[in-house]
Amino acid sequence: MVKNILVIVANGSEEIETVVFIDLLRRAGANVTLAGENDIIHCSRDIKILPDMPLHKIKDYQLFDLVYLPGGAKGVQNIMELSQVKTILENHLENQKMVATICAAPSILSYFQLLKPGQKITSHPSVREDLVNYDYIEEIIVEENNIISSRGAGTIFQLSFYIIEKLFGNETLENVKRAIVWSD
């Protein structure tokens, strides 16, 4: 069964956390839609990415199997300014769909008040203070209440592999690892 994933980016989003995630999930067979605040996204290291579609064309009620938010300090700030993102995330969490975040992006969930009191979460150390009201755990991947969080650009492969296994199973994960000549 095809899995549909929405990736939301804004100017300042982290390139590695965006491109590696999309690449690996598409290799696994996911239908990944990259939605951006603009037609061209200037990422954190000024690499330009062309989204598949503008975010405003995503219907607020449209459901994906997973919504992913990459980090990048400026990108996270810009995503927080997009009120539609809160609606999309709320809708997915209310419908028991998964939301994944990495690096500074878990602070988006805090900003939009989408984390439950005491919820387990992790992030890049630079935004730890934004998450003091939650159970902050310094692990590579933390999952609770359909929210998956990870630490930063250096953990993007582990996060992507975790999600591939969760959505598609171990056989697909091993096939993807073989295809990219991954060595554990």
C-alpha positions in Angstrom: 0.0 0.0 0.0 1.3 3.4 -0.9 2.1 5.7 2.0 1.6 9.4 1.5 4.0 11.9 3.2 3.8 15.6 3.4 7.1 17.6 3.9 6.6 21.3 4.8 9.5 23.7 4.1 10.1 27.4 4.3 13.0 29.7 3.5 15.8 28.7 5.9 14.8 25.0 6.2 17.8 22.7 6.6 18.8 21.1 3.3 20.2 17.9 4.6 17.2 17.2 6.7 14.9 17.9 3.8 16.6 16.2 0.9 17.9 13.1 2.6 14.5 12.4 4.1 12.7 12.8 0.8 15.2 10.7 -1.1 15.2 7.8 1.3 11.4 7.7 1.7 10.9 7.8 -2.0 13.4 5.0 -2.4 11.2 3.0 0.0 8.1 3.7 -2.2 6.5 6.6 -0.4 4.6 9.2 -2.3 6.3 12.3 -0.9 4.9 15.8 -1.5 7.2 18.7 -0.8 5.1 21.8 0.0 6.8 25.1 0.4 5.9 28.6 1.5 7.2 29.9 -1.9 7.9 28.5 -5.4 11.6 28.5 -4.6 13.0 27.7 -1.1 16.3 29.2 -0.1 17.5 26.7 2.4 19.8 27.4 5.4 23.0 27.0 3.4 21.5 28.9 0.4 20.8 25.8 -1.6 17.6 26.3 -3.6 14.9 23.7 -3.6 11.8 23.7 -5.8 8.8 22.4 -3.9 6.3 20.1 -5.7 3.6 22.6 -4.8 2.9 25.7 -2.7 1.7 24.9 0.8 -1.5 26.9 0.3 -2.7 24.3 -2.2 -2.7 21.6 0.5 -6.2 21.3 1.8 -6.5 21.7 5.6 -8.6 18.5 5.8 -6.3 16.5 3.5 -4.7 13.6 5.4 -1.2 12.1 4.9 0.2 9.0 6.6 2.9 11.3 8.0 3.7 15.0 8.1 7.4 15.9 8.3 9.0 19.1 9.4 12.7 19.6 8.9 14.7 22.0 11.1 16.9 25.0 10.3 16.4 27.9 12.7 15.2 30.4 10.2 13.0 27.8 8.4 11.4 26.9 11.7 10.7 30.6 12.5 9.2 31.0 9.0 7.0 27.8 9.4 5.7 29.2 12.7 4.4 32.2 10.8 2.2 30.0 8.5 -1.1 29.5 10.4 -2.1 26.8 8.0 0.7 24.6 9.4 -1.0 24.5 12.8 -4.3 23.5 11.2 -2.6 20.7 9.2 -0.7 19.4 12.2 -3.8 19.5 14.5 -5.9 17.6 11.9 -3.3 14.9 11.6 -2.8 14.4 15.3 -6.6 14.4 15.9 -6.8 11.6 13.2 -4.0 9.5 14.8 -1.6 10.3 11.9 2.1 10.7 12.5 4.1 13.9 12.7 7.9 13.8 12.5 10.2 16.6 13.4 14.0 17.1 13.6 16.5 19.6 14.9 14.8 22.9 15.8 11.4 21.8 14.3 10.0 20.2 17.6 9.7 23.8 18.8 7.0 24.3 16.2 4.9 21.8 18.0 5.5 23.6 21.3 4.7 27.0 19.7 1.4 25.7 18.3 0.7 24.0 21.7 0.4 20.5 20.1 2.4 18.7 22.7 0.8 17.1 25.7 2.0 18.1 29.2 5.0 15.9 30.1 5.3 14.5 26.5 8.6 12.9 25.6 10.5 14.9 23.0 14.0 15.6 21.7 15.5 18.2 19.5 18.7 20.0 18.6 20.3 21.3 21.8 19.8 24.9 20.6 16.0 24.8 21.1 16.0 22.7 24.3 14.8 25.7 26.3 11.7 25.9 24.1 10.8 22.4 25.3 11.3 22.8 29.1 7.6 22.0 29.8 8.0 18.5 28.3 10.0 15.4 29.1 13.1 16.2 27.2 15.2 13.2 26.3 18.7 13.3 24.7 18.2 10.3 22.4 18.6 10.1 18.7 14.9 9.4 18.2 12.0 9.8 20.6 8.4 8.8 19.8 5.2 9.4 21.8 1.6 10.2 21.0 2.2 9.8 17.2 5.0 12.4 17.3 8.5 11.4 16.3 11.4 13.7 17.0 15.1 13.6 16.3 18.2 15.6 17.2 19.7 17.2 14.0 21.3 16.9 10.6 23.6 14.2 11.9 20.6 12.0 12.8 18.6 12.3 9.6 19.6 8.9 8.3 18.5 7.2 11.5 15.2 9.1 11.6 14.5 8.2 7.9 15.3 4.6 8.5 13.1 4.5 11.6 10.2 5.9 9.7 10.8 3.6 6.7 10.7 0.6 9.0 7.6 1.9 10.8 5.7 2.5 7.5 7.0 -0.2 5.3 8.7 -2.9 7.5 12.2 -4.2 7.9 12.5 -5.8 4.4 11.9 -2.5 2.7 14.3 -0.8 5.1 17.0 -3.4 4.3 16.5 -3.0 0.6 16.9 0.8 0.9 20.1 0.4 2.9 21.5 -2.0 0.3 20.6 0.4 -2.5 22.6 3.2 -0.9 25.4 0.9 0.3 24.7 1.8 3.9 27.0 0.2 6.5 25.8 -0.1 10.1 
